[in-house]
Amino acid sequence: MNEGEEDYLLISGLQHFAFCRRQWALIYLEQQWAENERTAEGEIMHRRVHDPSASEMRTDTLQIRGLRVRSDKLHVTGTCDVVEFHRDDRGVSLAGHRGKWIPLPIEYKRGHPKLDHSDELQLCAQAMCLEEMLCCTIRSGCLYYGETHRREAVEFTGLLRDEVTQDLQEMNRLYQQGYTPKAKKTAACHNCSMKDTCLPELERAPSARWYIKRRLEDP
């Protein structure tokens, strides 16, 4: 972690936050974590992708892996799986490389495209960090899914950028408060690696007050 980033949120937390605010708080506020097959496979994939020695230059494309990014405006930091820089006169200058380059952030996911847009939020946050660092505008990026073996293009619309900003503002507020939201059981809880820690089934359990009152009322 670089100087001044001690209290910065992690970009990876955006995906967790969009999926479930309680899951995010358990992981990033309470420092709890539980593995399952899906999270283990995802960790292995990212370990391979983040290997800086695999970065390469191919004709007019520079591919950098495991690139650290940050945004002082958003108060967030993280690591891009891959950033491809495509040679283009409309792009930006890069130290040690001739010409101009347009950045394309690429995030790797183990599964397949989700019904929600939590992956898109994470990728957009990476792009917003790169924009601040390089003083440029990035219009799109890609999500690569391990099950489909293909890239999905993501356009960084104004609505997506606004949601990233709003979510990060709420995350920062909860982080400062140290507040963990209560459980709200949904169908998604079944496949969550944190379900045994979260215990969402207790959401509908009677309170201790209800239990004592019921016992007192029993003949």
Solvent accessible surface area in square Angstrom, and as a share of the most:
residue,aa,sasa,rsa
1,M,144,0.64
2,N,82,0.42
3,E,161,0.72
4,G,37,0.35
5,E,1,0.00
6,E,126,0.57
7,D,61,0.32
8,Y,25,0.10
9,L,9,0.05
10,L,70,0.35
11,I,3,0.01
12,S,45,0.29
13,G,0,0.00
14,L,0,0.00
15,Q,35,0.16
16,H,37,0.16
17,F,0,0.00
18,A,36,0.28
19,F,86,0.36
20,C,44,0.26
21,R,91,0.33
22,R,46,0.17
23,Q,19,0.08
24,W,2,0.01
25,A,0,0.00
26,L,4,0.02
27,I,23,0.12
28,Y,39,0.15
29,L,37,0.18
30,E,76,0.34
31,Q,141,0.63
32,Q,63,0.28
33,W,124,0.43
34,A,29,0.23
35,E,102,0.46
36,N,49,0.25
37,E,130,0.58
38,R,124,0.45
39,T,35,0.20
40,A,40,0.31
41,E,70,0.32
42,G,12,0.12
43,E,87,0.39
44,I,74,0.38
45,M,39,0.18
46,H,41,0.19
47,R,149,0.54
48,R,177,0.65
49,V,10,0.06
50,H,58,0.26
51,D,60,0.31
52,P,95,0.60
53,S,97,0.63
54,A,40,0.31
55,S,40,0.26
56,E,71,0.32
57,M,85,0.38
58,R,122,0.45
59,T,122,0.71
60,D,71,0.37
61,T,25,0.14
62,L,14,0.07
63,Q,9,0.04
64,I,49,0.25
65,R,46,0.17
66,G,20,0.19
67,L,46,0.23
68,R,102,0.37
69,V,3,0.02
70,R,60,0.22
71,S,1,0.01
72,D,82,0.42
73,K,175,0.74
74,L,24,0.12
75,H,58,0.26
76,V,0,0.00
77,T,0,0.00
78,G,6,0.06
79,T,41,0.24
80,C,0,0.00
81,D,2,0.01
82,V,0,0.00
83,V,0,0.00
84,E,6,0.03
85,F,6,0.03
86,H,66,0.30
87,R,101,0.37
88,D,35,0.18
89,D,136,0.70
90,R,197,0.72
91,G,16,0.16
92,V,24,0.14
93,S,74,0.48
94,L,25,0.13
95,A,107,0.83
96,G,83,0.80
97,H,76,0.34
98,R,218,0.80
99,G,44,0.43
100,K,85,0.36
101,W,2,0.01
102,I,56,0.28
103,P,5,0.03
104,L,32,0.16
105,P,0,0.00
106,I,0,0.00
107,E,3,0.01
108,Y,35,0.13
109,K,17,0.07
110,R,66,0.24
111,G,10,0.10
112,H,107,0.48
113,P,57,0.36
114,K,87,0.37
115,L,195,0.97
116,D,63,0.33
117,H,77,0.34
118,S,2,0.01
119,D,1,0.01
120,E,46,0.20
121,L,1,0.01
122,Q,12,0.05
123,L,0,0.00
124,C,0,0.00
125,A,0,0.00
126,Q,1,0.01
127,A,0,0.00
128,M,30,0.13
129,C,0,0.00
130,L,2,0.01
131,E,25,0.11
132,E,56,0.25
133,M,90,0.40
134,L,49,0.24
135,C,118,0.71
136,C,30,0.18
137,T,87,0.51
138,I,3,0.02
139,R,182,0.66
140,S,44,0.28
141,G,1,0.01
142,C,15,0.09
143,L,2,0.01
144,Y,50,0.19
145,Y,4,0.01
146,G,14,0.13
147,E,95,0.42
148,T,57,0.33
149,H,135,0.60
150,R,144,0.53
151,R,97,0.35
152,E,53,0.24
153,A,90,0.70
154,V,12,0.07
155,E,121,0.54
156,F,11,0.05
157,T,56,0.33
158,G,49,0.47
159,L,150,0.75
160,L,18,0.09
161,R,52,0.19
162,D,74,0.39
163,E,57,0.25
164,V,0,0.00
165,T,42,0.24
166,Q,112,0.50
167,D,13,0.07
168,L,2,0.01
169,Q,117,0.52
170,E,50,0.22
171,M,1,0.00
172,N,27,0.14
173,R,120,0.44
174,L,8,0.04
175,Y,76,0.29
176,Q,121,0.54
177,Q,113,0.50
178,G,53,0.51
179,Y,106,0.40
180,T,29,0.17
181,P,22,0.14
182,K,163,0.69
183,A,16,0.12
184,K,158,0.67
185,K,102,0.43
186,T,80,0.47
187,A,98,0.76
188,A,46,0.35
189,C,24,0.14
190,H,135,0.60
191,N,79,0.41
192,C,16,0.10
193,S,17,0.11
194,M,1,0.00
195,K,78,0.33
196,D,116,0.60
197,T,49,0.28
198,C,18,0.11
199,L,72,0.36
200,P,7,0.04
201,E,93,0.42
202,L,104,0.52
203,E,82,0.37
204,R,201,0.73
205,A,50,0.38
206,P,84,0.53
207,S,66,0.43
208,A,77,0.59
209,R,203,0.74
210,W,116,0.41
211,Y,125,0.48
212,I,102,0.52
213,K,118,0.50
214,R,126,0.46
215,R,154,0.56
216,L,143,0.71
217,E,105,0.47
218,D,68,0.35
219,P,179,1.13
